[in-house]
Amino acid sequence: MFAMKRRSTKLALVAIIAAIWAKRTYKNAKLHSLVKRLIGYLISRVLKVPIPRVISGVDSTARIADVLKELGCKRPLIVTDENIVKFGLAEPCLNALAAGGCNPPVFKDVVPNPPSELIDAGYDVYQKESCDSIIAFGGGSPMDVAKVIGAKVCNPKPVSRYEGFFMVNFFCRRSLPPLVAVPTTAGTGSETTVAAVITLSKERRKIAIADLGLVPQVAVLDPKVMIKLPKQVTAATGMDALTHAIEAYLGGWTNAFTKEMSLKAVERIFTHLVPSYHDGANLEAREQMLQAAFEAGAAFTRANVGYVHAIAHQFGGMFHTPHGDANAMLLPHVLEFYIRDEGKGSTTFCTDRLCELAQAGGFVKEYDQRNIAIKRGLARKFIDRIFQMNAEMCLASEVKDMKVSDVSEVASRACREAHGEVHGLSNILAAVFELGYPVPKYMTESQCEEIVTKCLPGAEKHTASAADDSVRTASTACPTPSCSSLASSPRTP
């Protein structure tokens, strides 16, 4: 025991010393954020995240009855949403189960940005129906609800207390019920991840829950269930997958495996997302996008995400913006921030990474890696293509219900999430395992506000611009720090 304490103390000292050294590179980062970043890096190197068994191909959902038998399960709870049931997407699965003598209960109340109340309702059905397993059938929302219902079966407590890392079953010390995931969208990658995102309605915020026990045992990738997927959902979820791949590739916890998965996902998405948007019956494109979402999920569940997700979670929690739409509109803006000052006597880390992603996406076969101007041009081309894809697929570029007065709170919440500062001394255990995101460059709240402002509706954006003009005028007329008009003006670009 004494030796273990000594090793832990040494590890903590090493983390602090390394964080102090890292402060030279990440000048905007707080020291405790860098300590958590290093701890997360070390954990990512030693923690073995399970990979689900994959069953893929057209009509693979019909094999779920056999999968349940192999898992030793007889009565699953099917977690889905009303539209999936309405359009008959789950029928092949239900028919196969019925043929095997199983008539499972169906919990179809899931909605986008699922609130914690859904977990309690689904858990009650699970207990009442004496279920022994869960089938998640749908997009990210049913997947997340199914995972957290399983968490509650394993470790019953309020949903808010699962927030953070390893707060469900404490490094697999408890077993969750077997989970079979059937994605009906190609985006979230939830069928392979340790994560779930749930909305706390009363607090108007989303919480991220991450635990090894949340990884499904089996992922069933059937392109046929996506044929009737609406074009807007195809676009938004596809851009969600692209965001996962890019943020995982840029982050500080990446490794050889996550890099490989990210590059493969990026290649598939730039090749097959737009075709699947324009022709939903293109089964080849659909299957490739399912594979891309799985690969991107495998990458970010080990390497984590970044500021795009941190801000997107606030858009979803505060304004009910669909997660894929939020990621799509934010992704190019955040990437612009990452490369904005690079190549001017500073590192070109993000620029280099975007060039590598552009190469994987088929933008160029070769490029001069020593020429900064060429690299900046290629990185810019990569970002511009994301803007173009958003426009071609008619994705939203603004949060319609957001006001100028909301910008500061959104930025503050996003930075606290990204930097691992949501919890305080009131929940020390959660605060310890709240590691934040290993972002490639740290934002100040003011810089985050600049990005959030770009997603304001037109009228609100005009208000923000007018306020900014008044600040400039006031600062010109009265440049001293005591100028009242300058002090009272919002920090907007």
Secondary structure, 3 states (H helix, E strand, C coil): CHHHHHHHHHHHHHHHHHHHHHCCCCCCCCHHHHHHHHHHHHHHHHCCCCCCEEEECCCHHHHHHHHHHHHCCCCEEEECEHHHHHCCCCHHHHHHHHHCCCCCCEECECCCCCEHHHHHHHHHHHHHCCCCEEEEEECHHHHHHHHHHHHHHHCCCCHHHHCEECCCCCCCCCCCCCEEEEECCCCCCHHHCCEEEEEEHHHCEEEEEECHHHCCCEEEECHHHHCCCCHHHHHHHHHHHHHHHHHHHHCCCCCHHHHHHHHHHHHHHHHHHHHHHHCCCCHHHHHHHHHHHHHHHHHHHHHCCCHHHHHHHHHHHHHCCCHHHHHHHHHHHHHHHHHCCCCCCCCCHHHHHHHHHHHHCCCCCCCCCCCHHHHHHHHHHHHHHHHHHHHHCCCCCCCCCCCHHHHHHHHHHHHHHHCCCCCCHHHHHHHHCCCCCCCCCCCCHHHHHHHHHCCCCHHHHHHHHHHHHHHHHHHHHCCCCCCHHHHCCCCCC
